[in-house]
Amino acid sequence: MTAAIKTDKLKRFKNLEFILGVLLVGGIGLAVIFSGWLFPGGGSELNLAYRLTPPLVEPGFPLGTDPLGRDVLARVIIGGEISLKVGVYSALGAVVIGIIMGLVSGYYGGFLDMIVMRFADVQLALPFILLAITFIAVIGGGLTNMIILLIISQWVQYARLVRGSVLSLRDREFILAAKAIGVKDIRILFQHLLPNLIGPVIVLMTLNVANNILLESSLTF
């Protein structure tokens, strides 16, 4: 009886953690999405009368102001919109490319698999900072180029993850049965294989969104 009560309390605590996490992330996401409506000035309005105001002193500036009197909260949320775009768009681009390359490589194997994996090995052997400096020096900076750089540097992770899952699934009975009745390869790849391996991909993507935001802030610094 005591063990059952402890288990029930543990489940409630886990659910509470989940609910708090959703509320926190959802609140931040909504604030970032509607940042243009919440802060029409874009956080760039100068107010020298309130320069270097400490947090929680003035009602209009909950996080205080910078040396030019600009609202720190507004600038943080406006900047969060850019960071969120970089994190989400780069992760989505890497997911799409990585899934396609991993599916094709793992399913067909042979020479195509060898070419894709050797290219992936070469890219993984290159330090990210060296790749980033070379890319920015040749192509240039900017938000779009930053997203492209992160996609190029991270698609390999998804490709290797998907390829490994495909290798373990392609000889399963449901795949062999689909081949036996004449199902086309494109349908096998995206309707039979992909739904069975998408879970680990989503987990890796959620981790990479946060990582990409940190990489973007480091590179822009």
N, C-alpha and C positions, 0 to 999 in steps of 0.2 A: 504493500500500500504506500509506504514511504517512497519507494523507488518510483512508483507511478506518479506521485505528486511532484517529485523532483523533475521527472521527465516532462511533465506538463508545464512546470514553471520554466524549464529550459526552452521549450518550444515557444512559449509566450515571449520570453526574452529575445529569442532569435527573430520572431515576427516583429517585435518592437524595434529591433535594430534595423530590420528591413524597411519598416515604415518610416523611421526617422531618416534613413539614408535616401529613400525616394523623395521625401519632402524636402530635404536639404538640396539634393541634386536638382530636383524639379524647380525649386525656388530660384536657385542660381541660374538655371537654364532659362526660365521665364524672364528673369531680370535682364539677362543678356539679350534675349530675343527682342524684348520690348524696350531696349536701352534708348533707342531713338525717340520713343514717346515719353519715357521717364525723364530723360535729360535732353531736351531739344537743343541746348547749346553745345552738346557734344563734349562737355567737360573742359572746354577751352575758354570759357568766360573768365575774364580777369576781374578780381575784386581786391585791390591792394589794401583796402581798409580791414580785410579779414585775413591778411597773409600770415602763414605759419600758425593758424588757429589749431590748438590741440584737439584731439578727438573728444566727443561727448561734451563739448563746451557750448557751441552754438547749435541750436535746433536745425538750422539749415545745412549744417556740415557735420554729419554724424562721425565721419572719419577724419575731420579736420581739413585743412587746406595746405597747399604747397607754398613755396616762397613767392609765387606770383598771385596767390589768392585763389587758385583754382580748386574746385571741389575734388578731393581725393576719391571719394566714393564714386562720383560720376566718371572719373577717369579710369578707375579700376573696372567698372562695369562696361564702359565703352571699349576699353582694351580687351576685355573678356570676349566680346563679340568677335574680334579678329582672331584671337587665340582659338576660340571654339571652331571657327570656320577652318582654320589650318588643321586642327586636330581631327575633325570629323571628315573633311574632304580628302585629306591625305590618306587616312585609314580606309575610307571607302574605295579610293582608287587603287590602293595596294591590295585590298581584298578582291576586287574584280579581276585584276591582272593575275594575282597569285592563284586564285581559284581556277581560272581558265588554264593557265600553264600547268598547274598541278594535276588537274583532271586529265588533260591531254597526255602529259608525260607519264603519269602512272597507268593510264588505261592502255595506251598503245605500246609503251615500253620501247625496247630496241634502240636504234640509232637516235631517234627523236628524244627519248628519255636521257640518253647519254649527253647529248648536246645541251639540253636545258639544265641538267644537273651540274655539268662542268662549268657552264656560264654562271650558275648560282654559286658554285664553290669559289670561282674567281672573285665574284662581287663580295662574298662574305669575307674573303681574305683581305680586302681593302679596308683600311680604317675609315670610319664614317667621316671623321673630321677632314681627312685628306680628300675624300670624295666630295664633301661639301665645299671645301675651299676651291677645288678645281672646277666644280660645276658653276659656282657663283662667279668665279673669275672669267669663265668662258661665256656663260649665258647672261649673267647679271643677277642683281638682287630683285626684290619685289615679292609680293604676296603669292602671285601665281607661280613664279619660279621656285619659291620655297615649298609650295605644295608638291610640285613636280619632283623636286629633289627628294622629299620624304617618301613619295610613292616609289621612286626608283630604288631607294635604299632599303625599302621594307617589303616589297612584293615577294622577295625570296623566302621570307619566313612563312608566308601563307602557302607558297608553292610547295615547299618541302613538307609542311604539315599535311596539306591535301594529298600530295603524292603518296606519303606513307599510309594514309587512310585508304586510298584507292587500291594500293597494292594488297591490302588485307581484305578488301571487299570484292575485287573484280572476279575472284574465283568462287564466290559464294553461290549457293544454289539459285537464289532469286535472279542473280545476274546471268548465270548460265541458262536459266529458263527463258529469260527475256531474249537472249541471243538465239535460242533454239526456235522461238516462234517468229523470228525475223524482225524484232524491234530495232530501229535504227540506232546507230551509235550516239547521235546527238541527244536522243531521248533517254538512252541509258545513262549518259553522263549527267544530265540535268534533272531527270525525274526519278532515277533509281539510286544513283550514287551520291549526288549532292545532298539530298535531304538527310542521308545517314552520316554525313561528316560535317555538317554545318555547325554543330554545337561547339567543338573546340575552336573553330574559326571565329565565332562570335566572342568567345572568351578572350582570345588573343587580340581581337579588334578593340575590345573595351580597354584592355591594358595599353594598347598602342595609342589610343586617342590621348590619354593622359601623358604618355611618354612623348608624343609628338608636340604637345603644347610646351613641354619642358625644352625639347630640342629647338623649337622655334624661338623661344625666349633666349636661349643660349646663343643661337646663331645671329639673331638680330642685335644682341648685346655686343 
